[in-house]
Amino acid sequence: MGSGTSRTRKITLDNEDASKVIKVSDDVVQRLKCEPKSKVSSVSSQEVVPFDSDSGPVPIYYYEPRLTSLQFQQDKNQALKRNDEYWEKRIKDLENCHSEMHKVMDGEYNKAITELSQEKKLYACDTPPCQMSKKKVLDCYKKYPNQSMKCLKEVEAFTACVDLQRSILIDAKAAS
């Protein structure tokens, strides 16, 4: 019955007949023997199967309605659909939150760029001050790598240049 795996069913009948005989149709006998079903099934003819009472108490099985595979699959699909809807909503909410944060960050970035472009330049020229003195100090250190005291005059000249530029910058800020 279908492409799925079939399950074996056990049926137990209560026999109230004193002769301990259960009557079974030919169709059931053929199914139990796994013979192909004949085109003409005789429901009226019955075969007598003896019942062995020495095997102990007879187990009684009750049929409980169960979910069919289609119902089970539909339930699972509905649960998956609800789960997908939940996570899609969460993702959409997170995307909205992130887009709002992105707008705020863009506004702050543009505001900072505007403020920086309106400020005055700190230096009169585009290059850092005292570059010549710096070059002389570095050349001296390269020339005398283990004798740094020989570069004392160059270091003092560089320090004086930096101090002079610093005082000029402080005076310019105080004047403005």
Number of C-alpha atoms within 10 A of each C-alpha: 5 5 5 7 7 8 6 6 8 9 10 11 11 9 12 9 8 6 9 12 15 16 11 15 15 17 20 14 14 14 11 9 9 9 10 9 12 9 6 7 12 11 11 10 11 15 14 10 12 11 12 10 9 7 7 7 7 13 10 11 11 10 9 6 6 8 10 9 10 9 11 12 12 12 13 12 12 12 12 12 12 12 12 12 12 12 12 12 12 12 12 12 12 12 12 12 11 12 12 12 12 12 11 12 12 12 12 12 12 12 11 11 11 11 10 11 9 8 8 8 10 10 13 11 8 8 8 9 16 16 13 10 19 18 13 16 21 14 14 19 18 12 13 13 11 9 11 14 10 14 18 12 12 19 20 13 16 20 15 14 17 17 12 13 16 13 11 13 15 10 11 13 10 8 7 5
